[in-house]
Amino acid sequence: MNDQSTLALALSERASALSREEKFTEALEYYTQAYQIYNSQGIQRSLGYNLSGRAYILAYLGRYNEAQPLLAQAAAIADKPGSEIKRLSAEVKLITAELALGQGAFSNVKDNAEQALAIAGTQYPEASMTGKGLLGLTQAYGGAATSGKAKSLEALDLAKQLNDPWESAKAQLVLAETMLLAGDLQGALSNALQAQGVFNRLGQGASEWRALAIAALARGKLGDKIEAREYALRASDLLSKLEQRWGRENLNSFLGRADIQRLQNQLKQYND
């Protein structure tokens, strides 16, 4: 491995770590530097994962017009006949599903999540966990909340096998949201708060915001408006911190996502 390849790998690993910490603007800078090296060397596999990593961040931030062409390029690499890269293909489909979830396009979420699950099988349990969680949310928002909750429980079971608190917290957050929709308010509250504790320790402000939002809604529906307001205020404080971390433009595009707007609108009753 030459010096440039070593540098590109180090840049990519740093970008991935920053993305996991939800330090997205810094992660994008590292990904972009790595991309320039991979592109000059023509390393298709590395290019594909770089493109998907950047697309994930842009989709998370609601910058869909920038994410979609990167996903298309990554898919072309992953699905090239004769040199398919299964894990990358599943990853691209999951990011496409997450992008669709952010837009409220539930049929696209279902299609891409199911395709990702078919590719991942038992070979890529992290991808399977994410796919099942996305299907659970789609079912729950589509009126089949009980089925959505069951699918989200399957995702949590897979997450526990990964032995990674972050993966388990992500799955618990999805489960909490499906439980809220299924009317299992105590379960929603418990799982949201457990996930929130992990996100807080890991410094993942956006995920913690979502967990607090679900906790507020569950607590409010249980009749405790005072504690619901407390969770809602803590969630609001986190948005201020996210603006400092991401910048106003990125925060605004994140808040423009259909799924985030839906939660924000429901929280308004506790923010007045």
C-alpha positions, 0 to 999 in steps of 0.5 A: 500500500503506497503513501497515498492509499494509506492516507486515503484509508486514514481519512476514510476511517476518520470520516466514518468515526466522525459520521457515527458521532454525528459530526457531519460537517467535519466528516464530509471534509474528510470523506471529500479529501479521501475521495480525491485520492481514490478518484485519482487512483480509480479504486472503484470499491473504495470510491463506492463506499466513499460515495455512500458515506457522503450520501448518508450524511447528506440524506441525514441532513435533508440535503436530498438533491446532493445525496441522490446523485452520489447514491446513483454513482455508488449503486452503479459501482455496487451493482456492476455486472460481474463485479457486484459488491453485495455489502455496498449494494445493501448499504446504498439501498438502506440509505435510499430507504432512509432518504425516502423515510425523511421525505415521507415516501413510505412505498419507496422505503418499503421497496428499498428496505426489502431489497436490502434485506434480500441482499444482506440475509444473515451475512450482514446483520447490521444491514438486516437490523437497519432494514427491519427497523425501516420496515417497522416504521413504514408499517407503523406509519402505514396503519399497521402499528402492531406489525411495525412494532413486531418488526422493530422488535426483530431489529432490536434482537439483531442489534443485541447480537452485534454487542454494540450499545450504539446499534442497540440504541438505534434499534430501541429508538425505532422500537420506541417510535413504533410503540408510540404509534401502536399505543404502547406508551409505557414501552415507548417511553422506556425504550426512548429514554434508554436510547437517549441515555446512550446517545447522550453518553456518545454525544449524538445530539440529533439522535438524542433529540429524536429520543427526547421528542418521542419520550415527550410525546409518550409521557404527554399521552400518559397524562403527565404534561409537566414531564412531557414539557421538560423532555420537550424543552431538553429536546429544544436545547439540543437543537441549539447545540446542533446549530453550533455543531452543524451550522444554521444551513444544515440544521434548517435542512435537517428540520425540513425533513418530513419526518422531523417536521412531523415530530416538531409539530407534535411537540409544539403543544409542549413548547408553548 
